């Protein structure tokens, strides 16, 4: 399977493959729980153009949801192609299930952490993946794969030593109107977008629910309906980041990052 051609046809802006042995212990465990035969994760993303963040909330939400659902489709098609070659694979879900670890909501497979391990960027103080070309504007998806998955040669387009993208300046923390970003990361339930739907009195009950894998799995079919009805009310942790525009790249640099 020619992954470069597949991702090019899908309009993917960045992609990488990372072996389980390169992941932090916590992520290696969660990936194996997700797919016991796993040996690698293929992670990929699409840019959210900067002007999207200046759209009215409803339009911004619809455009970001369109990009996210497009990535979800790519993940399902990639898993299907791998399956046709008898390679065990499973797309990482766009919505539910999620899990609560030490009071923080996380995906069952932490794509941001995995993308960083794969060389697609680094995690900033705003807890977002900062990519050298697209800054914090890269939406991610992925497929967990078993033995026989295709390998790609790593290229990040940066060349040699590069300065960190996150300087720890704290601009994202200061920009957050709800104080949701702290020394221990992001408190999702204080995020203005989330707390509009999950009011503080019901947060303990929601956390309890998210710890019940069976119940969360039963709610998964409803998640797309909720997402389409929701509105992204705030993106200041993205727009307040000095890395918003990413780094300048020469005109002849390939449009995608591979690894």
Buried (B, 14 or more C-beta within 10 A) or exposed (E): EEBBEBBEEBBBBBBBBBBBEBBEEEBBEBBBEBBEEBBBBBBBBBBBEBEBBEBEEEEBBBBBBEBBBBBBBBBBBBBEBBEEEEBBBBBBBBBBBBBBEEEBBBBBBBBBBBBBBBBBBBBBBBBBBBBBBBBBBBBBBBBBBBEBBBEBEBBBBBEEEEEEBBEEBEBBBEBBEBEBBEEEBBBBBBBBBBBEBBEEEEBEEBBEEBEEEEEBEEBEEEBBEEBEEBBBBBBBBBBBBBBBEBBEBEEEEEEBBBB
